[in-house]
Amino acid sequence: MNRKIPILAAFVLSLALATTAPAKETEDEVNFLDLAALMLRDGNLERALVALDQVDLQAEETDLLRYYTLRGMAHLRRSEFEPAADALESATGTGAAESVVYVYLAQAYFNLERYRDVLSALERAGPELSRVASIYHMRAQCHWLLKEPAMALAVLDQASEVFPEDPGFQRRKVFFLMDLGLYQEAAEQGGDYLARSEGKLEDYLGLGNAMRASGQLDEAARLLEYAKLRFPADTGVKKVLANTYMDRRQLNAAADLVLEASLFEPQLTSEAAELYRRAGRPQRALMLNGQVQDQEVKLKQRLALYIETGQFAMAAGMDRDLQRLGLLNDEDIRYALAYSQFKTGDFAGAENHLQKLTRPDLFRKAAELRSAIQDCAEDTWQCL
């Protein structure tokens, strides 16, 4: 979840620029502060800081609150958070700062990951912020990042009462609940959220996964089927829905979805082929295997499919290609090739590969295969 909290609306900027009106300052000082405010308003941040550098801070008439507020905001908008915090702390230290100054101080603290200080600054801002929705989001996120999930959820519940028409607080709560592993509650809250909001793609994906995790597979499938209609070009929906069908042991449906997704992401073709194999459709899997672009993935999968379908001669004939790509360094593949050669009667070829196995767990299999080779050599008719 994005940890950056956006700066409040433009009208807040205007309010902050006019925090205090210039009063009883010398003409030059007033001009520098006014010039800095104008530059800041127009986005000329560097020039605003240059103007502020000309202000005489020792002059009795200098409006220090306005000076430090302008400097803090200039640094904040330049993403210079340390000097922004220093300046805004000085602004609040004058004892006359309005709530908006504390909000910008909280913004600086947040970007410095000083989350406890953020909460303190917002508390000092006073009751004026009770009707600002973004403040609740900031408070909830700070409690969450401070590993205070109960407080984070409580803030969101409070915000939902203050802003009953804003679904954003319930949405954030859903993701917090999922992070806590409370999938059942997340699914229920997510369903309510989507009932009152069209929802974003990530909402459907997150809620679909929450429903899967809580065992609500039918509900997850229905939700994700709807999401698939809303976002037809998104492969993420198809993959989560395919996983849901796999959980329901509907492998053919899952394979069809992954195959559909592979039109947008060709690297998924091998996964679709594997699902068709698991669904008992090896010929369909072999056909798709021919479209796999990654040669290593393609040959590994093809070897397994040939063996599964009893096409041992085809599997044994892959010896040179497997060697060329260095795949025989994988001892599982080397053993599979040895087994295929044994099944075709190439006992010498099989023995050649068996001798190169070093992995302890394959020794037993190699011994059993050597025993079978010996039996076949003595009584050929047993292996026909």
N, C-alpha and C positions, 0 to 999 in steps of 0.2 A: 504494500500500500504506500502511495506517495507520501513522504514525510514533510514535504514543503507545504506550508499553508499560504495561500495567495494573499497578497496585500489587499486590504479592504477597498471598497468602491471609491471611485474618483472623488466623490463629494467629501469623503473623509480627508483626502489629501488637501482639498481646499480649506476644510475646517482647520486642519493642523497648521496650514500656512498662515492662517489668520488667528492663531491661538490667542495672541495678545496684540493689540493695536500699538503701533509706535507712539510713545508719548514722551514729551519733554526731552527728546534726544537732540543732539546737535544736527545741523542740516546734513553734514557729511555722513554721520553714523546712520541716520535715517535712510539716506540714499543707499548705503551699502547693504543694509538689511532688506530694503525694498528691492534693490537690484538682485540680491541673492534669491529672494522669494520669486521674482519674475523669472529668473533663469531656471529655478527649480521647477516652476510651473510649466515652462516650455521644454523641459527635458535637457537643458544645458547644465549637466551636473558638475562638470569640472569647473565651468565658469562660476557656478554658484559657490563652490568651495573657495575659489580665488577671491570672490567678493567678500565672503565671510572672513577670510584671512585679514582683510583690511579693517575689520571692526576693532575698536579699542575696548578691550574687555575691562580695562581699569577705570574707564570713564563712568562716573556715577550715573549718568543718564542712560547708559546702555541697557537695553532690554535683554537681559541674559536668558530669560525663558525663551524668547523668540529666537535668539541666536542659537542656543543649543538645540532647540527643536529643528530649526532649519538644517543645521549641520548634521544632526542625527539622521534626518530623512534623506539628505543627499548621500551620505555613506550607505544607508540602507538600500537605496535604489541602485547603488553601484556594487551591491553585494559585498560591501566591506563591513562585516557584521561586528567585529571587535570595536572599531572606532565608532560605529553607529551606537552600540550599547553604551559606550563611555559617554558620548554626547547626550544621549537621551537620559541616562542616569543623572547627569548634571542638570538637565532640564527639570526632571522631577524633584531634584534636590533644591530647587528654588522655592518650593512650597506652594507654587501657584499653577502647577500644570493641570490641564484638563484631562479628562479620561482618554481622549484620543492619543495623547502623548504616551500614556501607559500601554496602549494597544501597540504602538510602534515599538516601544521598548520590548514588549512581549514577542513581537515579530523578530527582533534582533536576537533575543535570547533563544527562541526556538531554533533559529538557524545555527546557533552555537551549541545546540543540544543541551542547553541549560533549562531543562524542562521544569524543575522545581521553581526556578526563578520566573519562568513564564507564568505559572499559576499564581505566584505571589504578585506579579505585576498586574495581572488581570483582577485580582482581588482588590488591589489598591485603586483600581480604576473607578470603582464605585458602581452604584446601581444603574447608571446610564447604559451599561452594556447588556442589560437583561433582555433587551429586544433585538440584539444583533446576533443572527443565526450563526455566523462564522465563528463567533467567540466560543460557542458551545462545542463546535467541531474541534477548535484548538484545544480547549480544556480536556475534552475526551481523549484526544490523541496524546496529550501530555501524560495523562494518567496511564494510558495504555503503554506508552514507552517507558514509564517509570515502573512497569510491572504491577500496576494497581488495577486489574481488570474490573473488579467490582465497582470501583469509583468511576471508571470509564463508562461502564454500562449504565450506571446511575445517572451520569450527566446526560447521556443520550436519551434516557427515559424522560428526564426532566425537560429536555429540549423538545421532545415529541409532544409533551403537554403544552408547552409554550407556543409551539408552531405546529399545530395538528395537521395543517395542510401541506407541510413539507415532508416528503417521504425520505429525504436524504439521511435523516438521523436513523431511521429504521434500517436503511440500506447498510450504513456503517456498522450498526449493531449486528446485522447478519454476518458480516465478514469477521467481526470480533468473535462471535459465537463459534464460527467455523474454526478459527485459529485456536480456540480453547478446546476444540474437539467435541463441542456440544451440538452434534449434527442434527439431532431430533428437534431441538429448540430452534436451531438455525433454519431448518426446513420449514417449520411452522411460521416463523417470522418472515422468511423469504417469500412464502406463499402469500402472506398478507401484503407484503411490500409490492409484489408483482401485480396483485389484484388492484392496487391503487396507483400503479405507475407502469408505463410501458417497459421500463427496464432497459439496461444496456446489455450488450453481448456478454460481458464478463459477469453480469448478474445471473444470467441463465446458466453459464458454465459453473459458477461457484455454487449456485443453488442445486444444480443437477448433481454435482459431486457430493454435496452435503446429503442429498436424498439417497444417493448410492451408499454412502458411508453409514447411514442410519437404517439401511435395509429397505427403504421405500423404492424398490426397483420399478414397480409399475408406474408410480407417480413420477419418478425421474424420467422414465421413457416418454411419458406423455408430455412432460414439460420440454424435454429436449427435442421431441418431434416438432413441437410448436416453434421452438427456437430455430430449428433447421429450416422451417418455412420462412421465418423472418429474416434469417441470415443465410441464404442459400449458397453463397460463395465462400463461407467460412469453414475451414477444415477442422477448426477446434471443436465446433459443435458436433460434427460428424464423428470425430474421434471419441469424445466423451459419450456420445450416444452408442457408439460401437462397444465401448467398454461396458456400458449398461447392459447391452444385449449379451455380451460375453458373461456377465454376472448371472444373467438369466439362462445361460447355456443355449442361447440362440445364435450359434456360430455362423450359420449361413447369412443371417441378417447382418451380423457384425462384419462379416467378410464383404458383403455387398456395400456397406457404408464405407469401409476402408478403401475399397476399390474406387468408389466414387470420389473419395478424398484424394486418391492418387492422381486424379486428373489435374489437380492443382499442385500436388506435392508428389512428384514421380518417385521419390525415395520410399514412399509408402507401398509401392507395388509389391515388394517382397513380403511385407506384413500381410497384405491381402492374400497373397499366395499361401502363406503359412496358415492363415485362418481357414482357407478353403481345404488345405490338407487336414487340419484338425476337424473340419466338418465332414470329412469322409469323401472329399471330391479331389483326389490327387491329380486327375487329368486336367481339371480346371487349374489347379495349382501349377502344374508343369507348363501349361500354356502361358500363364502370367509370368512364370519364372523367366521365360524367354524375353520378356520386356524389361527385366531388371537391368539397370545401367551399371551398378557397382559390380564389377566382375568377381571380386572375392565373395561377396554376399551371394551372388548368382550361382557360383559353382558349389559353394557349401550347401545351399538349399537344394540345388539340382541333385547332388550326390545323395542327400537324404531322401529325396523323392524317388529317385531310381531304386534305391534299396527298399523303400516302403512298398513300391508297386511291383517288386520282384524283377525289375529290369537290371539284373546283375551284370550282364554283358555291357550294357550302356555305362553302368557305374564303373566297372573295371576299365573301360576305355577312357576314363577321365584322368588316368594316371599322369600323362604328360602335362595336361593343362594345370592340374593341381600342383605338380612339381614346379612348373614355370612361374606360378604366382606365389610360391613359397608357402602354400597352404598345408603342406605335409609336415610343417613344423608343429602344427596342431595335432597332437597324438590321437585325439578322438577321430580326426579325419583319416589319419594314417591307418588306424585300426579298421575303420569302415571300409577303406579301400582294400585292405588285406582280406577282409571278410568277403567282399565282392569277388575278388580274384579266386578265393577258395571256392565260392559257389559256381564259378565258371570252369573250375578244374585247373586253374593256374596255380598249382601248389607252390611252385618255386617262387613265383612273384609274391604270393601271400607270405611265405616264410621270410623273404627278403625284407618286407615291411615289419613283420613281427619282431625281427631281430633288432630293429631300431627303436623299439618302444622302451622307454625308461621310467615311465610313471608307475608307481607301485600298484595303483588300483587297476591298471590294465594288465598286470602280470597274470592274474588269474584267468582273465578272458583269453589272453594269448596262449596260456597253457591248455585251456579247453579247446581252442581252435587248432592247436598243434595236434592234440589227441584226435580230433576229428579228421585232420589231414592224414594222420597215420592210419586210421581206420579205413579211410577211402583208398589209400594207397594199397592196403592189403586186400580189401574187398570192394572193388570199384562199384559193383552193382548196388552197394548200400547208398551210394551218393547219386545215383541216377534219378 
